[in-house]
Amino acid sequence: MRATWEFVSTKNIVFGYGSVEKLDHILQRFNARNVLIITDQGIRQAGILERVASLLQGYHVMVYDQAVPEPPIQSALECYEHARSVQQTDVIIGLGGGSSIDLAKVVALLMAHGGHPRDYFGENKVPGPVAPLIAIPTTAGTGSEVTSITVLTDTENNLKTGISDNHLRPAVALLDPTLTLKLPPYVTACSGIDALAHAIEAYMAKPFQYIEADGELLFQGANPISDALAIQAIKLIADHLVVAVQQGSKLEARSQMLLGSLLAGMAFSNAGTAAAHALAYPIGGLIKAPHGELTGLLLPYVVEFNAHAAKEKVRNIAQAFGLPSEGISTKEVKDRLVAALFDLLKSIGLPTKLSEIGIHKEQLPEIAKKALTIERLIRNNPRIPTQEGFEQLLTKAL
């Protein structure tokens, strides 16, 4: 049994309406002159890149705007070569959704330590601090601005894979809700449901005492701080996700979603995620679908799968959703929560069945097999996963 836990987070978090205006002040802390912005075409077309770049008068600014969703390893290498074309880069800014920030993390890693992204796959393989990184999220979803994880697509093996190390946490997380106002409804839905999956899986994770692994762990299982952050994130997202999707100009809903995503990121980057994310990785290697769409689709089935191994926490999640949970059986609480999750997915226009996104029955055994190999997630699941159990879960989701 493990006797201790730790909590680690990004050193500096700046949050609020118009907080992006503090960018120049933040850069001065790094004595920066040469700045690389990593973003995507959507951010450029939305005018967000122009807004941020306008704040950088007096700096030498280089822009890489070719980030793509679920970035492949090759994309990270191309961005790194682009960054190396400048004699010196003082600070990297990841501007956009999780993919842009993940790409910025990899580039910051390679600029500091060289090599190939595959050299760092897994946990605790980054030898030291990465290049200074400021993360400016324009979506409320991944929490990448405060996490120790970056996810890349390994196209050779049809699998999403990750680099996990506390050195990857950005030096500064700069969160301005006004930057999320132009996010389309579908992207808002996918990113928001991913944040909910982060929060629920972190909250339901196996307690830290019972994580069966040796050495220093990034994903340590549930602890008191991660629980407090996760349950608050669940409440914020349950209350505001539908409004953010259906009435995207409501700044308060956008702000509360961004806060929920932030808290969920702080929680899961310490406690860890579990089965929904483990299953989403091999599915994401088979089809082109946003990561959040996959974790959201799987979430009700995983909650049902795990419910009897985390009864009290299921009740607390139900309460965070505003559902009655006192004086009724655990099964009824679980059924109501699962139904609420399905209703949420339908309200924001996301699929609830794997068959809707192109997964076939004959693919399920291989998905289950690959998911079981992702030890850093599997060990966190409150119910011990098996090949048979995962195949039954996936069959229900089909």
Secondary structure, DSSP 8 states (H G I E B T S, - for coil): ----------SEEEESTTGGGGHHHHHHHTT--EEEEE--HHHHHTTHHHHHHTT-TTSEEEEE----SS-BHHHHHHHHHHHHTSS---EEEEEESHHHHHHHHHHHHHHHH-S-GGGG-EES---S--S-EEEEESSSS--GGG-SEEEEEETTTTEEEEEE-GGGS-SEEEE-GGGGTT--HHHHHHHHHHHHHHHHHHHHS-BGGG----S--SS--B-HHHHHHHHHHHHHHHHHHHHHHHSTT-HHHHHHHHHHHHHHHHHHHHH---HHHHHHHHHHHHS---HHHHHHHHHHHHHHHHGGGSHHHHHHHHHHTT---TTS-HHHHHHHHHHHHHHHHHHTT----GGGGT--GGGHHHHHHHHHT-HHHHTT-SS---HHHHHHHHHHH-
